[in-house]
Amino acid sequence: MIHVASLIHDDVLDEADTRRGGEAVHKLYSNKVAVLAGDYLLARASVLLARLENTAVVQIMATALESLVAGEIMQLKSKPETLLEMESYLRKSYYKTASLICYACRSTALLGGHAYGSNVATACEEFGFHLGLAYQIQDDILDFTAAESVLGKPALADMDLGLSAAPILYAAQEYDELKPLIMRRFKNSGDKEMALETLYKSETAMDKAKQLARFHAQRAVDALIRLPQSEARDSLVRLTNLVVTRKK
């Protein structure tokens, strides 16, 4: 519910027309309806969390909500020079994507009877952290490599919003002429076309981005291996592999 609410709100902020092949909620109805629908889902999620009567879990998931908002503000208010930093990109990816997954994973461990600081709870949170980053990095790679009809959402959406993802940042390390384009958020005519041309000219940028996604996927698996062996754990290992091999 929290995730779906964040997607509905994101589509309003990003003025996205589609979501996974269908019209975005705000396009089907209106911005007002979409915002209220997202708010309603967040309210329902809060009620369900309260019914668990587990204060620690409520606090953890409230922190997840805070992180989602912090990520959106960071995306909107980043200073031009920080747009060039891989660390800033990964921090934003954590706030907007990985935070919800890692906090949900720790909450699951607590609801399963494990103590907050236990090895199991820590391993679960680390798994969620790295899985979330791997997912976001792979999503950003697909933004450049997959067709819009396959993605079910507009391709190059991040560049349309003036955002730079891992492939572009790695290309900028190789080609200095990309840096001013990134810092002005591709606002000038021809900026996006030049950025794409430079990215596809690079022999290393896309591979480095894929390696970064695989690095976090492996760290997620490493965290899982610290958990007792079970069919559920093995399923999560397969899920992690799917995250970095998917095509949409």
C-alpha positions as CSV (number, residue, x, y, z in Angstrom):
1,M,0.0,0.0,0.0
2,I,2.8,2.4,0.9
3,H,4.6,1.6,-2.3
4,V,1.5,2.0,-4.5
5,A,0.7,5.3,-2.8
6,S,4.2,6.6,-3.5
7,L,3.9,5.6,-7.2
8,I,0.6,7.5,-7.5
9,H,2.1,10.6,-6.0
10,D,5.3,10.2,-8.0
11,D,3.3,10.2,-11.3
12,V,1.6,13.4,-10.3
13,L,4.9,15.1,-9.4
14,D,6.6,13.8,-12.5
15,E,3.6,14.5,-14.8
16,A,3.9,10.9,-16.1
17,D,1.2,9.8,-18.5
18,T,1.6,6.0,-18.0
19,R,2.5,3.5,-15.4
20,R,3.3,-0.1,-16.4
21,G,1.5,0.0,-19.7
22,G,-1.7,1.7,-18.3
23,E,-2.7,5.3,-17.8
24,A,-1.5,6.9,-14.6
25,V,-4.2,7.6,-12.0
26,H,-4.0,11.3,-12.4
27,K,-4.5,11.0,-16.2
28,L,-7.5,8.7,-15.7
29,Y,-9.1,11.1,-13.2
30,S,-7.3,14.2,-12.0
31,N,-4.4,15.4,-9.9
32,K,-6.7,16.0,-7.0
33,V,-8.2,12.5,-7.1
34,A,-4.7,10.9,-7.5
35,V,-3.3,12.8,-4.5
36,L,-6.3,11.9,-2.4
37,A,-6.1,8.2,-3.5
38,G,-2.4,8.1,-2.5
39,D,-3.2,9.8,0.8
40,Y,-6.0,7.2,1.4
41,L,-3.7,4.3,0.9
42,L,-1.1,5.8,3.3
43,A,-3.9,6.3,5.9
44,R,-5.1,2.7,5.5
45,A,-1.5,1.4,5.7
46,S,-1.1,3.4,8.9
47,V,-4.2,1.9,10.4
48,L,-3.1,-1.6,9.6
49,L,0.3,-1.0,11.1
50,A,-1.3,0.3,14.3
51,R,-3.3,-2.9,14.5
52,L,-0.1,-4.9,14.7
53,E,0.4,-3.3,18.2
54,N,4.1,-3.4,17.7
55,T,5.6,0.0,18.5
56,A,9.0,-0.8,17.0
57,V,7.5,-1.8,13.6
58,V,5.3,1.3,13.5
59,Q,8.4,3.5,14.2
60,I,10.4,1.7,11.5
61,M,7.7,2.0,8.8
62,A,7.1,5.7,9.8
63,T,10.8,6.2,9.2
64,A,10.4,4.6,5.8
65,L,7.7,7.1,4.9
66,E,9.9,10.0,6.1
67,S,12.7,8.6,3.8
68,L,10.4,8.5,0.8
69,V,9.5,12.2,1.2
70,A,13.2,13.1,1.9
71,G,14.1,11.4,-1.4
72,E,11.6,13.4,-3.3
73,I,12.7,16.7,-1.8
74,M,16.4,15.7,-2.5
75,Q,15.5,15.1,-6.1
76,L,13.8,18.4,-6.5
77,K,16.3,20.6,-4.5
78,S,19.7,19.1,-5.3
79,K,22.4,21.6,-6.0
80,P,23.9,21.5,-9.5
81,E,27.3,20.2,-8.4
82,T,25.8,17.3,-6.4
83,L,24.1,16.1,-9.6
84,L,27.5,14.9,-10.7
85,E,28.2,12.8,-7.6
86,M,27.6,9.1,-7.7
87,E,27.3,9.2,-3.9
88,S,24.4,11.7,-4.2
89,Y,22.7,9.5,-6.8
90,L,23.0,6.4,-4.6
91,R,21.7,8.3,-1.6
92,K,18.7,9.5,-3.5
93,S,18.1,5.9,-4.8
94,Y,18.2,4.7,-1.2
95,Y,15.7,7.3,0.0
96,K,13.3,6.8,-2.9
97,T,13.5,3.0,-3.4
98,A,15.7,1.0,-1.1
99,S,14.6,2.5,2.2
100,L,11.1,1.1,2.0
101,I,12.4,-2.3,1.1
102,C,15.0,-2.5,3.8
103,Y,12.7,-1.2,6.5
104,A,10.0,-3.6,5.5
105,C,12.5,-6.4,5.7
106,R,13.6,-5.5,9.2
107,S,10.0,-5.1,10.2
108,T,9.2,-8.6,8.9
109,A,12.1,-10.0,11.1
110,L,10.7,-8.3,14.2
111,L,7.2,-9.6,13.5
112,G,8.8,-13.0,13.2
113,G,9.9,-12.8,16.8
114,H,13.5,-11.7,16.3
115,A,15.0,-8.9,18.4
116,Y,15.7,-5.5,16.8
117,G,19.5,-5.8,17.0
118,S,19.6,-9.6,16.2
119,N,21.7,-11.0,13.4
120,V,18.6,-12.1,11.6
121,A,17.0,-8.6,11.7
122,T,20.2,-7.0,10.6
123,A,20.7,-9.4,7.8
124,C,17.2,-8.8,6.6
125,E,17.7,-5.0,6.6
126,E,21.0,-5.4,4.7
127,F,19.3,-7.6,2.1
128,G,16.5,-5.1,1.6
129,F,19.1,-2.2,1.3
130,H,21.2,-3.8,-1.4
131,L,18.2,-5.4,-3.2
132,G,16.6,-1.9,-3.4
133,L,19.7,-0.3,-4.8
134,A,20.2,-3.1,-7.3
135,Y,16.6,-2.8,-8.4
136,Q,16.9,1.0,-8.9
137,I,20.2,0.9,-10.8
138,Q,18.8,-1.8,-13.1
139,D,15.7,0.3,-13.6
140,D,17.9,3.2,-14.6
141,I,19.8,1.1,-17.0
142,L,16.6,-0.1,-18.6
143,D,15.5,3.5,-19.0
144,F,18.3,3.7,-21.7
145,T,18.2,0.2,-23.2
146,A,14.6,-1.0,-23.2
147,A,11.8,0.1,-25.5
148,E,8.9,2.1,-24.1
149,S,6.5,-0.7,-25.1
150,V,8.4,-3.2,-23.0
151,L,8.9,-0.9,-20.0
152,G,5.2,0.0,-19.8
153,K,6.3,3.6,-19.0
154,P,8.0,6.4,-21.0
155,A,11.6,5.6,-21.8
156,L,14.3,8.3,-20.8
157,A,11.8,9.5,-18.2
158,D,14.6,10.5,-15.8
159,M,16.3,12.7,-18.4
160,D,13.0,14.4,-19.1
161,L,12.9,15.3,-15.4
162,G,16.5,16.6,-15.5
163,L,17.9,13.6,-13.6
164,S,21.1,11.7,-14.1
165,A,21.4,8.0,-13.4
166,A,24.4,5.7,-13.1
167,P,25.0,5.2,-16.9
168,I,25.1,9.0,-17.5
169,L,27.3,9.7,-14.4
170,Y,29.8,7.0,-15.5
171,A,29.9,8.5,-19.0
172,A,30.5,12.0,-17.5
173,Q,33.6,10.5,-15.8
174,E,34.9,9.7,-19.2
175,Y,33.6,12.8,-21.1
176,D,33.9,16.1,-19.4
177,E,31.5,17.8,-21.9
178,L,28.6,15.9,-20.3
179,K,29.1,17.7,-16.9
180,P,27.6,21.1,-17.8
181,L,24.6,19.3,-19.3
182,I,24.0,17.3,-16.2
183,M,24.4,20.4,-14.0
184,R,21.7,22.3,-15.9
185,R,19.5,19.2,-15.9
186,F,19.4,18.9,-19.7
187,K,17.3,22.0,-20.0
188,N,18.8,23.4,-23.2
189,S,17.7,22.3,-26.7
190,G,19.8,19.3,-27.8
191,D,21.1,18.5,-24.3
192,K,19.4,15.1,-24.1
193,E,20.4,14.1,-27.6
194,M,24.0,15.0,-26.9
195,A,24.0,13.2,-23.6
196,L,22.6,10.0,-25.3
197,E,25.1,10.2,-28.1
198,T,28.0,10.6,-25.6
199,L,26.6,7.7,-23.5
200,Y,26.4,5.3,-26.4
201,K,29.9,6.4,-27.5
202,S,31.3,5.3,-24.2
203,E,32.7,1.8,-24.1
204,T,32.6,1.5,-20.3
205,A,29.7,3.5,-18.9
206,M,26.9,1.0,-19.4
207,D,29.1,-1.9,-18.3
208,K,30.1,0.0,-15.1
209,A,26.4,0.6,-14.3
210,K,25.6,-3.1,-14.8
211,Q,28.6,-4.0,-12.6
212,L,27.3,-1.7,-9.9
213,A,23.8,-3.3,-10.0
214,R,25.4,-6.8,-9.8
215,F,27.6,-5.7,-6.9
216,H,24.6,-4.7,-4.8
217,A,22.7,-7.9,-5.9
218,Q,25.7,-10.0,-4.7
219,R,25.7,-8.1,-1.4
220,A,22.0,-8.8,-1.0
221,V,22.7,-12.5,-1.5
222,D,25.6,-12.4,0.9
223,A,23.2,-11.0,3.6
224,L,20.6,-13.7,2.8
225,I,23.2,-16.5,3.2
226,R,23.6,-15.4,6.9
227,L,19.9,-16.5,7.4
228,P,19.0,-20.1,8.2
229,Q,18.6,-22.2,5.0
230,S,15.0,-22.5,3.9
231,E,12.9,-22.6,0.8
232,A,11.9,-19.0,1.4
233,R,15.5,-17.9,1.6
234,D,16.3,-19.7,-1.7
235,S,13.3,-18.0,-3.3
236,L,14.7,-14.6,-2.3
237,V,18.1,-15.5,-3.8
238,R,16.3,-16.3,-7.1
239,L,14.4,-13.0,-6.8
240,T,17.6,-11.1,-6.4
241,N,19.0,-12.6,-9.6
242,L,15.8,-11.7,-11.4
243,V,16.1,-8.1,-10.3
244,V,19.4,-7.6,-12.3
245,T,18.5,-9.8,-15.3
246,R,15.0,-8.5,-16.0
247,K,14.3,-6.7,-19.2
248,K,11.4,-4.6,-18.0
